Amino acid sequence: MKDQELLKYLRRTVQKYSLIRENDRIAVGVSGGKDSLTLLYALARFRDFSSVSYSLAAIAIDPGFSMDYSAVRAFSESLDVTFFLEKTDIYEIVFGARREKHPCALCANMRRGALVNAAAREGMNKLALGHHRDDMLSTLLLNLVYEGRFYSYAPATYYEDRGITLIRPLLETPEALIKAVVREQALPVLENLCPADRETRREDMNALLSELSRRYPGLRDRLFHAVESSDIPDWKTLFKEG
């Protein structure tokens, strides 16, 4: 069963980086996409047998695309997870007022800020995002190609001003496994209504990563190890508890 393999990856990452501690109150950012729904499913399953007790809530950010989150709400409640929906004007700011040529970075920052604010308001001390191994590696390539710096996601980052630790429990999980779990468990993935979907620099980097991996087998593992053993902030000193 693919979900058992998923839980092995999640448990290893959680234990390696001490991402979940006793009595943590974890908000899971759920967009309705495959990654965030898989994370919510995995954390709910892990909660059932983990030696560490923690609580879960799901928070969705409505950017103004008129998306219907009722299936995500129902899925969350089926896992005994409280669901919150945050209405925002991100779409109007990014595509209207700002008319961003490359909107993804601004949109992601605004979504993350809204998630952090909502998590803090609801009394959570951690916010879990569904970034996986391939996300981390494509971000590494983005930063190398467009900014000339060696940097990518860390397993955990502490937001001192809000008392929230952002965690990424799927950071070592391959995207292919996530896709397999979505099919196996029939997770209720929503259609992405963003007008910039599949027309981004990140998609270019995903294609480049796939091409390089075909040419050089094992490349993803070696790149991950290179980041993990580097001096990138938050990887050597992951985070401090608030």
N, C-alpha and C positions, 0 to 999 in steps of 0.2 A: 504494500500500500504506500502510495506516494506521500500521504499525510504523515506517516511514521518517519519517513526520511526527512521531511520538512521539520518535524519536531526535533530530530537529532541535530540538525543544523542550528535551529533556534536555541536549543538548550546549550550547545557548545559555545555559541556566541555570548549568550547571557552569562554563562559561568566564567568564560575567559575574561570578560571585561566588567564583571560585576554590575550588570545593567539593571538587575531587579533585586531589591532588598526587602526585608521583612516590613510588612504594612505599607508598602508603596501604594500610592493612588495614581494609576496610570491612565491617562487619556490617550486614545488611539486616534490619530488623524485619519479619517476615512473619506476619500474622494469619490468612492464608488468604482475605482479602477481595480484591476486584478491584484496589484501589489498591496494596497492598503486593506482590501478585504481578506487577502490571504494572511496578512499580519494579524488582523483582528481574530480570525478563525484560529490561528496558531496560538496566540496568547490566551484565548479562552480555553483551548484544549490544555495548554501547559499549566494553566491555573488549577486545573482539576487534579493534577498529580504532583505538582511542584512541592518541594519541602518548604518553600518560602511562600507565605500568604500575601496576596496583593489583591487589589480591587481594580476593576476596569470600567471605563466609560468610553463611548465613541463620540467623536465630534466631527461633523461635516461642515465644510465652508461652502456656502452657496455664493459663487462669484457674480451671479446675475445672469447666468445662461438659461434660466428657466428650466433647470433640471428637476426631475422628480426623484426624490430620495426615499420614497415610501418603501421600496424593496430593501434598501439598505437599513432603514429603521426596523423593518420586520426581521431582517437577518440578525441585526444586533440584539434585538429583544429575544430572539430564539436562542441566543447564546447567553442569556441572562446578563446582558450589558445595556446600561442606560444610554440612550441616544440623544444627542443635542445637535440642532441645526442652526448655524450662524449665518444670517443674511448679511451680505456685504455689497459694496459698490465697486468691487475690484474690476469687473469687466468694463464699466464706464470709465474708470480712471485709466486703465491700461490701453484700451482700444479707442476710447472716446477722447478724453482730455489730453492724454499723453501721446496717443497714436504711435505707440512703440513699434519700430521696425523689427526688433528682436524682443518680443514681449515676455519670453519665458522667465528670465531672471527676475524682472520686477514682479511678475505675477506670483512666482514662487516665494519671494521675500514677503509679499503682502499676505499670502495665504499662511505662511509660517507665523507671521506676526499675529494674525487673527487667531490662529490655533493656540499660540502661547497665551494670549490674553484670555481666551475662553477657558483654557485649562486652569489658569491661575484663578479666575473668577469662580470656577466650580470646585476649588479647593484641592486640585491635583498637584502632585509634586513632580510628576514626570509626564512627558509627551513622547509617544512612540510614533515614528514615521516608518513607512514601508520601503525605504531605499534598500535595494539588494546589491549583490556583488557587481552586476553589470552596470547598474547606476553609478556605483562608486568609480568604476573604471572609465566609463564614458565621461564622467565629470573630470577625472584626471586628464584625459585627452583634451577636453575642452579648455582646461586651464593651461595646458602645455601649448596647444596650437594657437589660442587666441590671446593669452595673457603672458605666456613665457614663464610660468611658475609651476612648480611641482606641488600640487595641493589637491586634496579631495576630501570627501566626507569622512568624519571620524565616527567611531561607535557611539560616542556620547559627547555632549557639549552642555556646559552649565550656563544658564542665563541668570546671572547674579541679581539683576534688577527685578526679576519676576520670581525668583526662587524656584525656577523650573529647570529640570534636567531633560534635555532632548536625547532620546535613545533610538538606536537603529538596530533592533534585534535580528533583522534579516540580512545584515550587511555581508555575511559570508555565504548567503544562499544564492545559488545560480538562478537566473531568470527562467531557464528552461524548466526547472523543478516547480517554480511558482505556477507556470502555465499548466503543467501537468496536474497540480493540485486543484486548480480552478476547474479543469475539465472533470476530474475525478469526483470532486465534491459539489459540482454544479453551483459554484458561487455566483451570486446575482450581480455580475459586473454590468455597470451602466455604460451606455454609449457616451463617448467624450464629445461634448458639443462645442469645445473651444475652437474658434476659427483658425487657430495656428497649429492645430493638431497635425502631426506628421509632416510639418513643413518647417522644421527647426534645425538649428545647428546641432542639437543633441542627437537628432535622428541621423545626421551625417556622421557623427562620431560613433553611433551604434553600428552603422554600416562599416565604418573603418575598422572598428574593433572586431567585427565578425570576419572581415576579410583577412586581417592580420592573424586572427586565431586559426583560420583555415590554413594559412601559410606556415604558421609556427605553432604546432600543437603544444598545449600547456601554457600558452602565453598568459591567459587570464590568471592562472595560479601564480605565475612569476611576477606579474604586475602587482597583484594583491600583496604578495610578500614584500615587494619593493616599497610599497606605501607603508605597510605595517612596521617595517624595520627602519623607516626614515625618521627624520626629526620634525615631521609635520606637527604643529601644535594640536593638542588633544589626543594624539596617538601615543606619545610617550607619557604624558601626564593626562590621563583621560578626562577626569573631572573631579571637582570637589563637591561634597554633599553640602547642600544648604540647610 
